[in-house]
Amino acid sequence: MGSAAAAEATARGEAATDAVASVTIGAQVWMARNLEVTTFRNGDPIAVAVGNAAWAAAARDRMPALTSYGDDPTYRERFGLLYNHHAVVDPRGLCPPGWRIPDNHDWDALEAHLGRSGAATALKSAVGWPGSGNGSNASGFDARPGGFRIQDGTSRLGGRVGYWWSLSTDATDQVTSILLFDYDGRIFRIQYPRGLGQSVRCLR
Protein backbone atom coordinates (compact mmCIF):
# COMPACT_ATOMS: atom_id res chain seq x y z
CA MET A 1 0.00 0.00 0.00
CA GLY A 2 1.40 3.42 -0.98
CA SER A 3 1.92 6.19 1.53
CA ALA A 4 -1.13 8.15 0.31
CA ALA A 5 -3.38 5.09 0.45
CA ALA A 6 -2.02 4.18 3.88
CA ALA A 7 -2.70 7.68 5.15
CA GLU A 8 -6.23 7.52 3.77
CA ALA A 9 -6.86 4.15 5.42
CA THR A 10 -5.52 5.48 8.71
CA ALA A 11 -7.78 8.51 8.46
CA ARG A 12 -10.79 6.30 7.78
CA GLY A 13 -9.94 4.17 10.81
CA GLU A 14 -9.56 7.20 13.04
CA ALA A 15 -12.86 8.63 11.81
CA ALA A 16 -14.65 5.36 12.52
CA THR A 17 -13.11 5.23 15.98
CA ASP A 18 -14.11 8.80 16.75
CA ALA A 19 -17.68 8.20 15.54
CA VAL A 20 -18.32 5.49 18.15
CA ALA A 21 -19.80 6.68 21.46
CA SER A 22 -17.28 5.88 24.17
CA VAL A 23 -16.71 6.17 27.89
CA THR A 24 -13.37 6.46 29.72
CA ILE A 25 -13.10 4.33 32.85
CA GLY A 26 -9.75 4.60 34.57
CA ALA A 27 -7.07 4.10 31.91
CA GLN A 28 -9.47 2.32 29.53
CA VAL A 29 -11.78 3.59 26.80
CA TRP A 30 -14.85 1.40 26.25
CA MET A 31 -17.77 1.59 23.88
CA ALA A 32 -20.72 3.20 25.62
CA ARG A 33 -23.18 0.71 24.07
CA ASN A 34 -23.28 -2.94 23.17
CA LEU A 35 -22.10 -3.77 19.68
CA GLU A 36 -24.66 -3.75 16.83
CA VAL A 37 -22.53 -4.21 13.71
CA THR A 38 -23.84 -6.48 10.96
CA THR A 39 -20.63 -6.62 8.91
CA PHE A 40 -17.05 -7.49 9.71
CA ARG A 41 -14.40 -4.79 9.63
CA ASN A 42 -13.58 -5.63 6.00
CA GLY A 43 -17.22 -5.17 4.94
CA ASP A 44 -18.21 -8.85 4.71
CA PRO A 45 -21.71 -9.49 6.12
CA ILE A 46 -22.10 -11.48 9.31
CA ALA A 47 -24.65 -14.28 8.95
CA VAL A 48 -27.94 -13.42 10.65
CA ALA A 49 -29.41 -16.50 12.33
CA VAL A 50 -33.19 -16.20 12.62
CA GLY A 51 -34.97 -19.02 14.42
CA ASN A 52 -33.68 -21.71 16.71
CA ALA A 53 -32.68 -24.10 13.92
CA ALA A 54 -30.51 -21.51 12.18
CA TRP A 55 -28.77 -20.56 15.41
CA ALA A 56 -28.18 -24.21 16.32
CA ALA A 57 -26.72 -24.83 12.84
CA ALA A 58 -24.29 -21.95 13.26
CA ALA A 59 -23.11 -23.42 16.57
CA ARG A 60 -22.79 -26.90 15.08
CA ASP A 61 -20.91 -25.70 12.00
CA ARG A 62 -18.75 -23.22 13.95
CA MET A 63 -19.99 -20.44 11.69
CA PRO A 64 -19.83 -16.78 12.73
CA ALA A 65 -23.34 -15.49 13.35
CA LEU A 66 -25.39 -12.80 15.03
CA THR A 67 -28.93 -12.73 16.33
CA SER A 68 -31.46 -10.68 18.25
CA TYR A 69 -32.64 -12.04 21.58
CA GLY A 70 -35.71 -14.18 20.84
CA ASP A 71 -35.64 -12.86 17.24
CA ASP A 72 -37.35 -9.76 18.66
CA PRO A 73 -36.11 -6.49 17.09
CA THR A 74 -37.24 -4.49 20.11
CA TYR A 75 -34.54 -6.24 22.15
CA ARG A 76 -31.92 -5.02 19.69
CA GLU A 77 -33.01 -1.44 20.26
CA ARG A 78 -32.60 -1.86 24.02
CA PHE A 79 -29.67 -4.27 24.31
CA GLY A 80 -27.80 -4.48 21.01
CA LEU A 81 -27.13 -7.71 19.11
CA LEU A 82 -25.89 -11.08 20.32
CA TYR A 83 -22.90 -12.74 18.64
CA ASN A 84 -21.46 -16.23 18.89
CA HIS A 85 -17.78 -16.50 19.74
CA HIS A 86 -16.96 -17.65 16.22
CA ALA A 87 -17.85 -14.12 15.12
CA VAL A 88 -15.86 -12.63 18.00
CA VAL A 89 -12.60 -14.31 16.92
CA ASP A 90 -13.11 -14.17 13.15
CA PRO A 91 -9.94 -12.77 11.54
CA ARG A 92 -12.00 -10.28 9.50
CA GLY A 93 -12.54 -8.34 12.74
CA LEU A 94 -15.78 -7.84 14.63
CA CYS A 95 -14.98 -4.50 16.28
CA PRO A 96 -14.76 -1.31 14.17
CA PRO A 97 -11.31 0.04 13.20
CA GLY A 98 -9.36 1.16 16.23
CA TRP A 99 -11.33 -1.07 18.61
CA ARG A 100 -10.72 -4.60 19.92
CA ILE A 101 -12.37 -7.39 21.90
CA PRO A 102 -11.43 -7.37 25.62
CA ASP A 103 -9.71 -10.34 27.22
CA ASN A 104 -9.73 -11.38 30.87
CA HIS A 105 -6.95 -8.94 31.73
CA ASP A 106 -9.03 -6.05 30.38
CA TRP A 107 -12.11 -7.06 32.36
CA ASP A 108 -9.95 -7.58 35.47
CA ALA A 109 -8.52 -4.07 35.12
CA LEU A 110 -12.01 -2.63 34.79
CA GLU A 111 -13.19 -4.47 37.88
CA ALA A 112 -10.14 -3.46 39.90
CA HIS A 113 -10.62 0.20 39.03
CA LEU A 114 -14.27 0.17 40.08
CA GLY A 115 -13.74 -1.89 43.25
CA ARG A 116 -14.51 -5.58 43.20
CA SER A 117 -17.39 -5.60 45.68
CA GLY A 118 -19.41 -3.00 43.79
CA ALA A 119 -18.11 -3.11 40.22
CA ALA A 120 -21.36 -4.42 38.75
CA THR A 121 -23.36 -1.71 40.50
CA ALA A 122 -21.14 0.94 38.90
CA LEU A 123 -21.46 -0.72 35.48
CA LYS A 124 -25.20 -1.41 35.44
CA SER A 125 -27.64 1.13 34.03
CA ALA A 126 -29.77 3.09 36.47
CA VAL A 127 -32.95 1.83 34.81
CA GLY A 128 -34.10 -1.35 33.09
CA TRP A 129 -33.13 -4.01 35.63
CA PRO A 130 -35.92 -5.79 37.54
CA GLY A 131 -36.82 -5.18 41.16
CA SER A 132 -33.99 -3.56 43.06
CA GLY A 133 -31.42 -4.69 40.49
CA ASN A 134 -30.67 -1.31 38.91
CA GLY A 135 -27.14 -0.01 39.22
CA SER A 136 -25.78 3.49 39.71
CA ASN A 137 -24.14 3.65 36.27
CA ALA A 138 -21.43 5.66 38.01
CA SER A 139 -18.95 4.42 35.39
CA GLY A 140 -21.03 5.49 32.40
CA PHE A 141 -20.78 1.93 31.01
CA ASP A 142 -24.61 1.67 30.98
CA ALA A 143 -24.71 -2.15 31.12
CA ARG A 144 -28.16 -3.59 30.40
CA PRO A 145 -29.56 -7.10 30.91
CA GLY A 146 -29.54 -8.41 27.35
CA GLY A 147 -29.68 -12.12 28.21
CA PHE A 148 -28.11 -14.77 25.98
CA ARG A 149 -28.94 -17.45 23.42
CA ILE A 150 -27.82 -21.02 24.02
CA GLN A 151 -26.60 -23.41 21.31
CA ASP A 152 -30.05 -24.85 20.54
CA GLY A 153 -31.40 -21.35 19.89
CA THR A 154 -33.31 -20.83 23.13
CA SER A 155 -33.10 -17.27 24.44
CA ARG A 156 -32.75 -16.95 28.21
CA LEU A 157 -32.70 -14.37 31.00
CA GLY A 158 -33.29 -11.31 28.84
CA GLY A 159 -34.21 -8.40 31.09
CA ARG A 160 -32.51 -10.03 34.09
CA VAL A 161 -28.85 -10.82 33.36
CA GLY A 162 -26.18 -9.30 31.11
CA TYR A 163 -23.58 -11.51 29.39
CA TRP A 164 -20.46 -10.24 27.61
CA TRP A 165 -17.78 -12.18 25.75
CA SER A 166 -14.09 -12.18 26.56
CA LEU A 167 -11.33 -13.35 24.20
CA SER A 168 -9.83 -15.60 26.86
CA THR A 169 -10.32 -19.37 26.79
CA ASP A 170 -9.38 -22.22 29.10
CA ALA A 171 -7.70 -25.57 28.42
CA THR A 172 -11.00 -27.11 27.25
CA ASP A 173 -11.65 -24.30 24.72
CA GLN A 174 -14.42 -22.85 26.86
CA VAL A 175 -14.62 -19.05 26.77
CA THR A 176 -14.84 -16.71 29.74
CA SER A 177 -18.10 -14.78 29.93
CA ILE A 178 -18.61 -11.71 32.08
CA LEU A 179 -21.95 -11.77 33.90
CA LEU A 180 -23.88 -9.04 35.69
CA PHE A 181 -26.88 -10.27 37.66
CA ASP A 182 -29.94 -8.32 38.68
CA TYR A 183 -29.46 -9.24 42.34
CA ASP A 184 -25.75 -8.63 42.96
CA GLY A 185 -23.24 -5.78 42.87
CA ARG A 186 -20.30 -7.97 41.85
CA ILE A 187 -19.01 -9.15 38.47
CA PHE A 188 -19.17 -12.91 37.85
CA ARG A 189 -17.24 -15.07 35.37
CA ILE A 190 -18.43 -18.36 33.89
CA GLN A 191 -16.96 -20.51 31.11
CA TYR A 192 -19.25 -21.19 28.13
CA PRO A 193 -19.01 -22.89 24.72
CA ARG A 194 -18.35 -20.77 21.65
CA GLY A 195 -21.81 -21.39 20.19
CA LEU A 196 -23.67 -19.19 22.69
CA GLY A 197 -24.95 -15.77 21.68
CA GLN A 198 -23.84 -12.96 23.99
CA SER A 199 -23.33 -9.21 23.98
CA VAL A 200 -20.04 -7.64 22.96
CA ARG A 201 -18.30 -4.49 24.17
CA CYS A 202 -15.15 -3.33 22.41
CA LEU A 203 -12.41 -1.14 23.83
CA ARG A 204 -9.44 0.71 22.41
N, C-alpha and C positions, 0 to 999 in steps of 0.2 A: 504494500500500500504506500503511495507517495505521501510526501509530507503534507500537501494540501488536503488530500483525502483523509489522512489520519487526523488532521486538525478538525476537519468537518465532523468526523465520527466522534471525536472527543467532545466537540461542542454539542452534538446531538445527545450524547450520554449525559452531559452536565445539565442540559435543559430538561431531560426526562427526570433526572434526579431532583432538580429544583421544583418540578411541577407536582411532586408527590407530597401530600400533607405529612408532616413529620413532627416528632416530639423528642426533645433532648432530655434524657434521664441519666444523671451523672455524666460519665464520659461517653455514653452511647447515644446514637441517633436512631430512633425507631420510626417505622411507619405509624401514623396516628389512626389507621384503620386496618382491618383485615384485608388481605389481598383479594382482588376481584378480576385479575387478568384472565383473558380467554385465549391468549396466544403466548407462545414462548418468546424469549428476548429476540430471537432471529425472525420473528413474524409467523412461524408455523403455528397453526391452530392446535389447541389442546382439545382432545376428544371430550365431548360432553356426554356423560352417561346419564340417560334419563330412564328411570325404572330400575327395579331391583335386579332384573336379569342382566341388564347392560352393565351395571356397577359390579356385579359378581363376576362377569366375564372379564372386565378390566383387571380385577384382582387376580383372577386365575391366570390370565395371559401376561401379567406383569406389565400392563400397558398404562402409560400416563393418562390420567383422566381427572376431570373435575365434575362437580355436581352441586346442586342446591339441596339443602336439607329437606328431605321429604319431597323433592321435586317441586317445592313451593317457592315461586319467585319472590314472595313477600319476605321470606327468610333471607334471601340474598340482600335485599334492601337494608335489613336490620343487622345482619351478621357477616356479610360477605359470602364468598364461595368456599366450598370444601374441596380439597385436593388429596389424591392418594400420594403416597411417598414416592412412587415411581415418577410422578410429575415433579416432585420436589427435587429429586436428584438428577433429573434429565439434563444431559450436557448442553442442551439448547438454552438453558437458563430460565427459571421460573420468575425470579425477581426482575424488575426493570433495571436498565443500565445504572450502575453505581450502587446497587443494593445487593444484598446477599441473604441467604438463609442462616439463621442463628444455629449454633451448636450448643452443647451443654455448657461450655465455658461462658458463652454469651448470656445464657439464661441465669447461670450462677452469679455472674457479675451484676446482672439486673437485680436479682434477689438480694444480694449482699448490700447493694446500695440502698435499697428500700427498707432493709431490716427484715430478717427472716420470719419473725413471728407475725408481721402485718403486711408482708409484701403483696399478697393477693388483694387485701383491702385497698391498698394504694393503686393497684392496677385496675380493679374492677370499676365499671361505670357507676355513676351515682343513681342511675335509674335502669330498669329493665330486668333486674334479678328478682326472683320471687321472695315473698315474705320479708325477712330482715336481711336478705342476702346482698343488698346493694353495697357497693364499696364507696370510698371517698373520691376516687379518681384523682387523688392528690398528685399522681405522676403524670397525668394527662394521657396515659396509655389507652384509656376508654375501652377496656376489655369487656366483651359482652358474651352471654352464654349461648354460643352457636351450636352446641351439641356436636355429634359426629355420626358417621355412617359406617356400619360394620361391613365386613366382606360380602355378606349375602345381600346387601343393599338396604337393610333395615336402618332407619334413622332413629337415633336415641338421644334423649336428655337435652333436646333443644329447649332453650328457655331456662335451663337449670345449671348447666355445666359448660365451661369453655375448654376446648382442646386445641393445642397448638403443636405443630411439628417442630422437632429439632433435627439437625443433621446427624446427630450422634447415634451410633448403633452399639449393640453388645455382641458377645461372642456367638450368639445364636441368630444374628441378623435381625433381631427385634430393634425397634426404633424408640428412642425416648420421646414421650409426649409430655407436654406441660399442661397440667390441669388446674383450673380454678373452679372451686365448688361454691354453690350458693350459701353453704352453711359454715364456711371456714375462712379465716383471714390469711391462711398460709398457702404457698404454692406446693403442689404435689407433682410427682413424676411417676409415670407408669410406662412399661415397655409394651409396645403394640406391633402387630404385623404391618407390613408396608401397604397392604390393600385397604386399610381404613381410609375414610375421608375425614380430614380435619382442617381447621383453619390454619392460615399461614400469616406470620408477620415477618417482614424483612427488616434488616437494619443495614447501616452503612458505616 
